[in-house]
Amino acid sequence: MMFFLEETLINTLVGMCITYTCISVPFLFVKFTEKNSLLVKCGLGVLVGLASAYIFRDGIANHVALFSVIISPITFGFIFFGYPVLIFGIITSTLFIFGDTSYYDVFSVVYFLCLVGFHLTKRRGMAYVIISYSIAQSVNLFSHVSALSESGYWQLAIAKTSLSLVFLMMLYFAFGKLLDLSTSQHYFKKASETDPLTGVSNRRSIDLYLKKVEQSENTQFCVFMLDIDNFKSINDNFGHPFGDTIISTVAKLIKKNIRSHDFVGRYGGEEFIIILNSSLDNALPVAEKMRVIIQEHVSETDSQESVCVTVSVGIAEHASGSPVNIAVANADSALYKAKTGGKNRVEVY
Ligand SMILES: Nc1nc2c(ncn2[C@@H]2O[C@H](COP(=O)(O)OP(=O)(O)OP(=O)(O)O)[C@@H](O)[C@H]2O)c(=O)[nH]1
């Protein structure tokens, strides 16, 4: 009995040290960027796999080591890949419960349930993982305390709990850094690509998108250039702030009337570019419908005056193999035609 417990203790320490170190080291020392995060995920998978291979090298199905091998990758899998991995974790630990119940199984189920609960109540990153891990760890600790009568078992409880605490601290600092970095990176990336007034893509993002579609295999798309008619008079009659409201309203109406895989950007002051992933035959009715919806939309000024605006649209179909800038220039020519032809109309190049 004594020998078994010592062996369990050694296995536990080795298993936990290897697993936790394997997982913590990349998070502490790898500089996270979008490019290498995939590499890190793969690296983690390999390291955890190696750790489990080491733990089971003598064919000792140590429940405790098995637990730490299961729980760690699932935790990280959940953080990176979300619910599917978490559900897998719950199923795995439930199977253990029905197989050979141990306190560790209870621990893992509590842990996963906490994670789900925290996630459902709006997950705030790693803080929830740490809180839920701590709650589950406390359950685990109680289970150990209640088993103190078994000779030597307390060593296991103390060793495991202190290791867990060290691991939690490492996680806390590593993930704090990671979350700060990814949040600020995400914020600055979004800000650099979005037009602040309308929330649609800005000129920089338009250029990037055009370059991307030019290189992609999607050869069938149409370019719309859409311009608000007589916009100067809106500014002159109702003021610049109301003019801004009109621009963002038109952007919203455009967005509402295109699909998620189409694209809209603010090309200039009151001019928008739309890339519709359709043939000209299908794109033409979309442009016409958009024009009518904008024309029929009524905006109200602060003094409850009703204002309607119209738009002119120029369309050009992208010719496969030709530079996308040609389609943009052609759509611009069609827009010019619509303006000089009396405005509030759609013209095809
Ligand atoms: N409120 C507001 N006005 C803007 C913005 N950007 C450009 N403008 C104004 O939009 C007006 C565009 O005027 P024009 O280029 O003459 O075009 P228009 O009056 O719409 O005439 P047509 O295009 O021929 O129908 C100018 O008065 C610009 O000052 C903006 O972000 N907000």
The ligand as a Tripos MOL2 file, in Angstrom:
@<TRIPOS>MOLECULE
LIG
   32    34     1     0     0
SMALL
NO_CHARGES

@<TRIPOS>ATOM
      1 N1        -20.9300   66.1590  -43.7020 N.pl3     1 LIG1
      2 C1        -19.9090   65.7040  -44.4180 C.ar      1 LIG1
      3 N2        -19.6790   66.2340  -45.6460 N.ar      1 LIG1
      4 C2        -18.6630   65.7650  -46.3860 C.ar      1 LIG1
      5 C3        -17.8260   64.7330  -45.9000 C.ar      1 LIG1
      6 N3        -16.8990   64.4570  -46.8590 N.ar      1 LIG1
      7 C4        -17.1560   65.2790  -47.8960 C.ar      1 LIG1
      8 N4        -18.2170   66.0740  -47.6150 N.ar      1 LIG1
      9 C5        -18.8420   67.0990  -48.4490 C.3       1 LIG1
     10 O1        -19.5310   66.4720  -49.5120 O.3       1 LIG1
     11 C6        -19.7090   67.4630  -50.5260 C.3       1 LIG1
     12 C7        -19.5520   66.7990  -51.8630 C.3       1 LIG1
     13 O2        -19.8630   67.7480  -52.8030 O.3       1 LIG1
     14 P1        -19.7260   67.5330  -54.3500 P.3       1 LIG1
     15 O3        -18.4710   66.7530  -54.6190 O.co2     1 LIG1
     16 O4        -19.8800   68.8580  -55.0120 O.co2     1 LIG1
     17 O5        -20.8850   66.5710  -54.7160 O.3       1 LIG1
     18 P2        -22.4450   66.7190  -54.6050 P.3       1 LIG1
     19 O6        -22.8950   67.9950  -53.9820 O.co2     1 LIG1
     20 O7        -22.9320   65.4600  -53.9390 O.co2     1 LIG1
     21 O8        -22.8550   66.7400  -56.1020 O.3       1 LIG1
     22 P3        -23.0060   65.4750  -57.0610 P.3       1 LIG1
     23 O9        -21.9910   64.4600  -56.6470 O.co2     1 LIG1
     24 O10       -22.7340   66.0320  -58.4330 O.co2     1 LIG1
     25 O11       -24.3690   64.9910  -56.8980 O.co2     1 LIG1
     26 C8        -18.6850   68.5570  -50.2730 C.3       1 LIG1
     27 O12       -19.3770   69.7020  -49.8850 O.3       1 LIG1
     28 C9        -17.8480   68.0180  -49.1100 C.3       1 LIG1
     29 O13       -17.4750   69.0380  -48.2210 O.3       1 LIG1
     30 C10       -18.0810   64.2070  -44.5800 C.ar      1 LIG1
     31 O14       -17.4130   63.3370  -44.0840 O.2       1 LIG1
     32 N5        -19.1280   64.7300  -43.8880 N.ar      1 LIG1
@<TRIPOS>BOND
     1     1     2 1
     2     2     3 ar
     3     2    32 ar
     4     3     4 ar
     5     4     5 ar
     6     4     8 ar
     7     5     6 ar
     8     5    30 ar
     9     6     7 ar
    10     7     8 ar
    11     8     9 1
    12     9    10 1
    13     9    28 1
    14    10    11 1
    15    11    12 1
    16    11    26 1
    17    12    13 1
    18    13    14 1
    19    14    15 2
    20    14    16 1
    21    14    17 1
    22    17    18 1
    23    18    19 2
    24    18    20 1
    25    18    21 1
    26    21    22 1
    27    22    23 2
    28    22    24 1
    29    22    25 1
    30    26    27 1
    31    26    28 1
    32    28    29 1
    33    30    31 2
    34    30    32 ar
@<TRIPOS>SUBSTRUCTURE
     1 LIG1         1 GROUP 0 **** ****
